[in-house]
Amino acid sequence: MAASERKRSLRFHFHSWWSVVLLLFLLVETVRYGQAETFTAVTHFRSLLSLEQDLSNMLQAYIASEEKQLEKLKQLSGEVKAWSERADGDFEAHLGHPTNAFRLVRRFTSDWREVEDMVSRPNNEQKELSERLASSADFFPDEEDLSGAMVALMRLQDVYHVNTTRFASGMAGSSRGASLSVEDLYLVGRSAYNNEQFANCKKWMQEAVRRLDAAEQSGNVNSTESALRINIYDHLSFAEYKLGNARRAYRLTKKLLELEPTNARYLGNLDFFNEKLRDQIATDIQEKRDRKQLKEEARRKKKEKNQNMNDEDYQYWQDFYLYKRLCRAPMDEVTSAPDHQLICFLNNMNRNPRLILNPVKTEVVTVNPTLLILRDVIRDSEIEKLKELANPKLHRATAHNRATGRYEPATYRISKSAWLYEGIDPTGALARVNQRIDDITGLSMTTAEELQVVNYGIGGHYEPHFDYARYHEKSAMQHQQGNRIATLLFYVSLGWRVFLTVCLCPSTDIICLHVLLCMLAGIPQTSEVDMGNTGNRIATLLFYLSDVAEGGCTVFPRVPARVVPSKGDASFWYNLLPSGRGDEMTRHAGCPVLSGSKWVCNKWIHEHDQELRKPCKLTEDATWDIHIPPEHV
C-alpha cells in the first residue's frame, strides 16, 4: 500500500475515534432528555439498539486499528533499533551501501510520516514525539528524494550489471545491505515505468511477483503486500507490451481479470492486447519466411543510423559505452593505455624548497594526455578539516547547461558540493592546501577557482564531460570573441601589473586589445567560472578524501585509463594543450558509487598567470613535457 493510502486509512481510524466520542455524547443527551418516554414506545428502544450497534461496530473498528497501529509501531521500532545497532561504529560504511541508504530514505518518506499521524493525539510521550516530528518535517527527505534514490538503484544496476534478485536481497557488489520488501520492489519498478524504462520496470516487477509467490507458498505473505499484486500485474503487462511482448501482456491481463473480473479497463486492455497478439503472430510467421532479408534490412538501418549521427553524438555514445566498461572493471585492476608502460618516481619539482625533503610520489598513468597520480599529498587532519568546513555548505551540485549557458542541477551529475574560501578558515589549513597544490603542480593559484569539496550519495556519479569550456557552448567564454592567442606582460611598479591581451575574433576577423589592471594581492575570486578574466581551465587536480569500497573510479574513456580512489592521493591532468586548444582526450567521468562513501576535493586551475611557469611552445600540436628522472625513462 502506498504511503498516501496508508495515511488516508489512518485518518479514517482517527476520524472513527472522534465519531465514537460524538455518538456517546449524543447518546447521553438522548437519554438525559428523553428517558421519561423511552419505555413508552418500543420504537425508541429500536433506535437506541441501532445506535448501540453502530457504536459497537465503530468501537471494534477503533480497537482493531489501535492494535494494528501498535503492532506497526513495535515492528518499526525493532527494525530501527536493529539497523541502528548495525550502523553503530562505522556509519559511513553502513550508509555507503546503496540499499541501506535507500531504506533510510524510504523510512523517512513513509514510515516516520505514518508514525507522526499515529502519535498526533495529545499524551506526554506521544506529544513530545509528535512535536519533534513536526518541527523536523522540513528536514525529512521528500518524494523527489525517494524518486532520486530509486533512479540511483537502476543506474547502479545498469552500469555494474547487478542482478535484480541479488540487488533485491541486499547484495551490491560484494557487500550486503538491507533486503528490499515487495513494496520497495514495486516502487522502484513503478519509478522505471514512469520514466519509460520498461526493461528495468520488467525486472523489478518480476522480482516483486517472484517474492510474492514465494511468500504465499510459505504462508508468510501479509495483506498489504498481497494487495500490491494487482498494481504489479497492471504495470508489468503494459511494460511487456511496450517491449514487444504482446503474448505476455495478454496473459498478465487475464491474471488481472481473475482478481477483478468486472474491471472495465482490464477488459478493454485484454481486447487490445489480443488484437496486438494476432498482429504479432502474423508478423512472426512472416519473419520466419523472410528472416535472412530482415537481418539484412536491420543491418542496413543500423548503418544508416550511424551514418546520420553527427560525429559528436557518435563519439559521445562511444565514450559512454567505454565509460561503463571501465567502471565495471575490478577495483584492484590497474587500467591504463595499452601501449604505455606505467612509470613512478619521486618528484621535487625542480628542487622546490618545500619538496626537497618530501618529494611527491608520482605515477605516470598516461603521457598523452598527461595524467598523473600523486600519492599521499594531503594529510588526514587536512581531510577532516575540509569535510568539517564543507558539511554545512553542501548543496546539490550543478553542471553547465550548453543550451542556456547557466549552471543547473542535472541528472548526469548526482552529488553535493561546497566551495571553500581561504577566508572562512582561521586555522590556515585551506591556505596550506592551496600552497601545496601550487608546489606539486608547478602552476600559479592566483587565478584558480576555490577548492570545491564534493560528496556523492546513493549511486552518485558524473557522466563523461570536459572540465574546460568549449567555444560552441553558450557563455563558455564570456566577454570574449574567441580565445586569447597572446599575452604581453608589463611590470609597471611594485604591486601592480598591466596585461595587454591580444585576441582574435573569428566571427569578425577583428583583432581586439584588452587591458587588465589588477593588484598582485587581494584579487577577489568567485566560484563562478569567469572565462573573460582568468582564461580557460588549463588543469585539474582532484584530491581523494576517502577510500571507496566499490565503484567511484575516475575514468578517461578515450585513453582508456582509470584511477581508483585512494584516501590521501590526487590525480592531475592538463585540460588544455600548450596551444590553448582543449585536449579532447581528457573527457572523463566519475563512476557511480556502488558501495561506500566517496569524498573528493577538486581545484580547477586557469590559464592566466601561468605565462612564465608554462610558456607556449613553437608548434600547435605540441604536448606538455613530464620531467621524468633519466633512470626512470
N, C-alpha and C positions, 0 to 999 in steps of 0.2 A: 504493500500500500504506500502511495506517495506521501511525503511529509504533510502536504496541504490537506490530503484526505484524512490523515490521522488527526490533524488539528481540528477539522470540522467535526470529526467523531467525538473528540474530547470536549469541544464546546457544547455539543449536544448533551453530553452527560452532565456538564456543569449546569446547563440550562434546565435539565431534568431535575437536578437537586433543588434549584430555586423554585421550580414548579411545584415540588413536593411541599416546600415551605408555604407557598401561596395557597395551595389546596388545603393544607392543615388550618391555615388562618381562616379560609372561607368556611371550613367545616365547623370550627369553633364558633364563628359568627352565626352560622346557620342554627347550631344547637342552642346558642345563647338567646337568639331572638325568636326561634320557632319551636323550642322544646315543649311549650304548653300544648301545641296542636300536633305534635309528631305522631302520638299514639292514636289520634283520631282518624287517621287516614293511612291505609296501607301504602298508598301511592307514595307517601313521604318516605316510608321505610325503603321502598324500592329505589327512590332517588339517593337515599343515604347509602344503600347497599352498592349501587352503581358507582357512587363517589368513592366508597371504600375500596372497591375492586380496582378502580383507577389508581388510587393511592398505593394500594398494594403492588400493583404492576410497576408503577414508577419507582417505588421504594426498592423492589427487587432489582430493577434495572440499574438504579443508583448504586446499590451494594455490589452488584456484579461488576460495574465499571470501576468502583473503587478498588476492589480486589484485583482486577486486571491491571489497573494502574500501579498498584503496589508491587505486583509481580514484575512489571516492566521496570520500575524504579530499582528493585533488587537486582534484576538482571543487568541493567546498565551500570549500577554501582559496582557489581562484581567484575564486569568487563573492564571498566575504567581502572579499578584497583589493580587488576591483573596486568594490564598494559602499562600502568604507571610503574609497577614494580619491575617490569622487564626493561623499561626505559631508564630506570634509575642507574646512574653511574656513567652512562655514555649516551646522552640523549641525541647527540648529533648522529651517531651511528644508527640509533633506533629510527630517528626521523629521516635519515638519509635513505631508508628503504622506501621505494615508491608506494607499496601497498600500505605500509604503516602510516605514511603521510596522508594517503588518500582516506584511510579510515578515520584519522584525526579530523580532517576537514569535514567528512561525512557526519561525524558525531556532532560537530558544532552547527552544521547547517540543518540537521534533522533532529537528532536525539535530544540535544540540550535545549532546543527550542520547544520540544514536546514537554520536557521537564518543566520549563518555565510556565507552560499552560497548566500543568498538573499542580504545581505548588503555588498558584496565584491566590489561593484563599488565605486570609489572614490567620496566622498561627506563628508562634515565636520563631522556631527554626525555619519553618516554611517561608515566613515573611522575610527573614534575613536573606535566604537563598533567592527568593523572588526579586528582592531589591537589588541583590548583586547581579543577577541575570539581566535585569532591566538596565542597570547602569553600564553593564558591559556589552550590551547588544550591538553597539556601534563597532565594536572590535571583532565581532564574530565574522567568520567567512560567510559570504553571501552566495547566491545561486550562481553568480558569474565565477566565483572561486571553485565551486563544485564542478561546473562545466569545464573550467580550465584543467582541473585535476583529472577528469575523465579523458579529455583530449590528450593529456600527457601520457596516460597509460597506453593509449592507442599509438602514440608517437614512439614510445619505447618498444612496443610490440612490432611496429613497422621497421624501425631502424635495426633492432637487435634480433629480429626473428624469434621473439619469445612465444612459445607455445601457449595458447589461451588457457588450457587446462592447468598447466604449471603456474601461469601467472595468477589464475583464479585461486589456486591453492596457496598463494603467498610466495612463490618462488620467482625471484627476479635475478637472473644470472645464477650465481652460486649461493646467494643469501636467501634466507626465509623470513617472511614477514607475516602480516595478518592475512588469513584466508578470507576471500570475499564471499558475501552471502548471495543468495539468489536475487535479492532486491538490488544489491550492488551490481551484479552482472547485468540485470535488466536495465538499470540506469545508464551504465556505460554503453550498452547496445543501443539504447534509445538516443543517447548523445550522438553516436555514429550515424544512426538513422537520420536524425535532424540535420546533420552535416553532409548528408547524401554519401556517406562512406559505407555503402551497402555490404561490401565484402567484410568489413570489420563488424558491422551490425550482425551479420550472419554468424560470425564466430562467437561473439559474446552471447547472443540469444540461444544458440545451440548449446553452449555450455550451461546456460541457465536451465534449459529443458533437461539436459543430462542430470544436473544436480536435483531437479525436482523429481524426476523419475526414480533416481536412486533413493531419495528421501522417502518417497511414497512406498517403495518396495520394503524399506526397513521400518516403516511406520513412524518416522521421525519428522515428517513434514508438519509445519504449522499452518494455521488457516490463512495468515497474511501472505505467506509465500505461495500457497496453493492458489489464492485468488489472483496471483500475477500471471498464471498460465495463459489466460485469455489474452492479456496485453502482449505477452511474449509471442504467442502464435500470430497475433494480428500484425505486429511489426515484422516478424520473420517471414510471413507469407509475402508481404509486399517487397521485402528485400530480395527474396528468391526470384520474384518476378522481374525486378529491375536488373538482376544478374543473369536473366535469360532462362531461368528455370521455371517455366510455367507449370510443369507437371508437379513439382514440389509445392509451388504456391497453391495449386488446386487441392492437393492432399491436406495441406495445413488448414485451408479454409473449411474443408469438410470436418476436420477435427474441431474447429471453432463452432461449427453448427451443431456438433454433438453436445457441446457445452451450452450453447444458446441457440436452439433450433429456430426461433422466430425472429432473430435479428435481421432486419431488412438489409442493412449494409452488407452483412456477411453473405446473404443470399444473392445480392447484386454482384458482389465480388466473385462468387462461385461461378455465375454465368459468364462473367468477364474472363476469368482465368480459363474456363472451359473452352471459350472461343479462341483464346490465345494458344491453348494447348493443341487444338486442331490445326491451327496455322503452323505451330512448331513441328508437329508430326509430319505435315506436308513438306515443310522445309527440310526436315531431317532426311526424308525419303529422297528428295531432290539432291541433297548434299552427298548422299551415298552414291548417286549416279554420277555426279559431276565433281567428285572430291578433288581430283587432280586439277581440274580447271579452277576450282575455288581456291586451292592453295596458291596457284599462280596469280590469281586475282588479288589475294591477300598480300602477297609479296609485292605486287605492283603498287597497291595502295600505300603500303608502308614506305616504299621507296619514294613515291610522290610526296608523302607527308614529310619525310626527311628533307627532300629537295626544297619543298615550300617553306620549311622552317628556316628563319634567318640564322646567321652564324652565331649571334649572341645567345639566342634561345637554345640552339642546339648545344652550344658549349656549356650553358647553364645546366641543362639536364644531364650532360656527361659528367660535369662536376658533382652534381647531386648524387648520381649513381656511385661515383668513386668515393664521395664523402661517406656514404653509408657503409661501403665495403671497408674503408679504413677504420670506421668506428667499431665495426664488428670484430676486428682482429683481436686476438687475445691480449690482455693487458700487459703481459710480460714479454710481448713480442716487439722488438725494435723494428720500426718501419722507416725506411728512407729510400732515396732514389736508388734504383737497382744498379746504376753504373757508377755509384760513388762509394768510396771506402770511408767509413767513419774515422775521424781524427780527433784526438783530445790532447790538450796541452795546458800549461799554466801561463796565464797572460797578465803581465803587469802594465799593459797599455803604454808602451814606450817609457818605462820606468817612472810611472806616476808615483809620487812620494807615498800616497796612501795605499798603493798596491804592491810596493816592493817586498814588504814582509808578508803580505797577504794577497798573492796574485789570484786572479779569477780562474777557477777550474772551468775550462771552456771545451765544449764538444761541438764540432762542426757536423751538423746533420746534412746540409747541402751547401754547395758553393753557389749554384745558380738556381733559385735565388739564394742570397746569403741568409742562412737560417742556423742560429746558434742556440745551444743550451748552456746556460751559465749556472753552475752548481753552487749551492749554499751561499747565496748572495744577499739573503735577508734573514735576520735573526728571529727567533721565536718571540722574543719580547716586542720586537717591532711589528710582527704579525698581529699579536694580541692588541697592540695599540691601534693599528689600522682598523681592526674589527670593532674595537670599542668606540672609536670616533665615527665609524660608518654606520653602526647599528641604528641610532636614532634618525639617521638621514636617508635610510634606504627607501627607494620608491621604484615603481615599475620602470624598467629600462626602456629607452626609446631607440628608434632607428631612423635613418634618413629616408624620407619618402621621396622617391625620384619624381613623382608626378606633381606634388605640391611644394617640394623644397623644404618642408618642415620636418622636425624630429617628432615622431609619434610612436605610441605603443604598436607593436607588430607581433603577429603570431609566430614569425620566424625568429624572434628573439624573446625568449622567456627567461627573465631574471629580474633581480632588483639591484639597483646601483646607487652609489653615493659619491659625490665629488668632494675631495678633501683639500682645503686651502691651508697653507702653512700657518696662517694667522690664527686658526682655531686651536692650535696645539702649542701651549706654553712650554711643553717639555722639550721641544725641538726635534722630536722623532721624525716628523714629516720632512723637516729641512735636511736631516741626515740621510733619509731615504732618497730624496731628490739629488743630494750631492753624490750619493753612491751611484745613482743612475748615470750622472754626468761622468763619473770616473770610469765605470765599466763599459760604457758605450763610446766614450770619447766625443760625445755630442753635447752642445750647449742646451741648458734647460730654460734659458731666458724667454723663449717663445713657445715652449712646450705647454700642453694643456695640463691641468691639475691632475693629481693622482685620482683615479677612479677605482673604487672598490666594488666588486660585483659578487653577488651570491646567487647561485642557481637553485631553484626549487625542484618540485616533482617534475622529472623529465626535462629540466631546464637545458636550454640549448641556444645556439646561434648558428643559423644555416649559412652556407657559403656566401662570403661577402669580401669586399675590399675595404681596407682601412683608409685608403687615400680617396680624395674626391676626384671624380671624373668630369670631363668637360661637358658631356651631354646631360649631366644631371642638373636639374634646375637648382639654382643657388649654390651649386657645388663650389664655384669660385666667385664668391660675392664681390661686387665692386670692381671686377676685373673684366677686361675684354680679351681674355686669354691668359696663359701662364707668364711668369716673368722670365725673360730669357737672359738677362744680365743684371749685375749689381755693381755699382761704383760706390765705394765707402770713403767718405771724407771724415777725418778726425779733426773737428773744429776746435775743441778745447776740452779740458779735463771734465769728464762727467757728461759731455754732450757729444752727439754724433749726428751726421746727416746721411741718409741713404738716398742716393739717386738711382731709382729703379726704372729700368727700361723694359717695356713690354710691347709685344707685337699684337695688334688687334686683327685676328684672322678675318673678321666679318667686314672690316672697313679698310684693311691694309694701311692703317694709320699707326705710326709709332708715337706712343704717349709716354710722358715722363711723370713719375710720381716722386714727390719729395716727402720723406717722413722724418720729422724731428722728434726725438724722444730721449728721455733720460736713461742713463745706464742702469739706474736702480729705481725701484718703486714702480715698475710698469704694472698697471692693473691687468690681471688675467681673468678670463671668464671660462665657464665650462662650455660655452658655445664655440663652435669652430668658426673663427673669423678668418677665412682664407685671404681676405683682402689685406690684412696686416701682418700675417705670420707665414704665409705660404702654405703649401700643401703638407700633409703628414709624410715626412721623409722616412720615419722609422717607428717601430712599435716595440716596447719592452713589456712583457707580461710576466708578473710575479705569480707563482702558485703559492697560495696561502694555506693550502690544506692538501692532504692526500685524498684521493677519491677511490673508494673501494672498487667500483666498476663503472666504466664509461667516463665521460667528461674530458676526453682527449682533445688536443688541438691538432687539427688535420689540415693538410695542404693537398687537395685532390689533384692538382695539375702537376705536382712534382714527381710521384706522390711521396708524401712524408707525414710523419705523425710524431707528436710529443705527448708523452704520458705525464699527467700532473704529478709532481713530487714536491712536497712541502719544503719551502726554502729556496727552490730553484726558480729560474726565469728563462723564458725563451725570448729571443731577439731576432728581428729581421728588418731589412730595408724595404719600405713600400715603393720607393722611387728609385729609378736608375740614376746614375750620375748626371745624365742629360736633363733630368727633371721629369721625364715621362714615367707614368705609372708602370710598375712591373706586374704584368698580368699573371705571372706565376705565383704571386703572393695571395691569390684568392684562398681564403682559409675559413675554417668553421670550428665551432665548439660543439663537440658531440653531446647528445643528451646524457644526463647523469642517470645511469641505471640504478646504482645503489651507492649511498654515501652522500656527503655534503661537499660541494665544490665552492671554494672561495678563491678569487683571483684579484689582482690589482694591476691595472694597465696604465702605461704612460705613453701618450701619443706625442711624438717629438716632431717639430715643424722645421721647414726649410730655412727660414730666416735665422740669421746669426750662426749659421754653420759654414759661412763662406771661407773662413780661414781654417776651420777644422776639417771640412770635407769639400775641398775645391773641386770645380768642374774638371772633366777630362777632355781630351782632344777629339774623341770620336763619339758619335751619337749612340752607338751600340755598346759602349764600354760598360763594364760591370764594376762593382765595388771590390777592392782588394781586402783579403784577410791576411793579416801579418802572422803567419804561422812560423814558429822557430824552424830552422833548417833541418834539425834532427827529426822533425815530425813529418816532413814533406815526403 
